[in-house]
């Protein structure tokens, strides 16, 4: 661990607190360049990317933090947060499950796991009908399916939705 890397991390933490997220990313990136084996630096940069809603980068850094320090809860929490924001709810649930295995008595982690499981369940339910919805829209637009059923294809002034 380099003293300069730690200074960059501290400055990055201050920038994150001040909501200067791009500056925080830059500072954590400098810290990582000096010490690419620090899970904390990747985790912190993941948080900064998340604050910028740059979910892919947030996920990449969270994954790196988890690979550097597999038994560290915070890396898995960052991974779960990024995956959830990317609407990858089942993968997020698995990340939170891993965190809960590491800290089974942590109520906050259990809540995150429960929320992710619920989001995954809802997404699975909504996903059941996507193909039917896709084909029904396609039929209406390309073949005039409504017209074939004795209904006009588009009602004048109809404010459908």
ABEGO torsion letter per residue (X at the ends): XBAAAAAAAAAAAAAAAAGBAAAAAAAAAAAAAABAABAAAAAAAAAAAAAAGBAAAAAAAAAAAAAABAABAAAAAAAAAAAAAAGBAAAAAAAAAAAAAABAABAAAAAAAAAAAAAAAAAAAAAAAAAAAAAAAAAAAAAGAAAAAGBBABBBGBABX
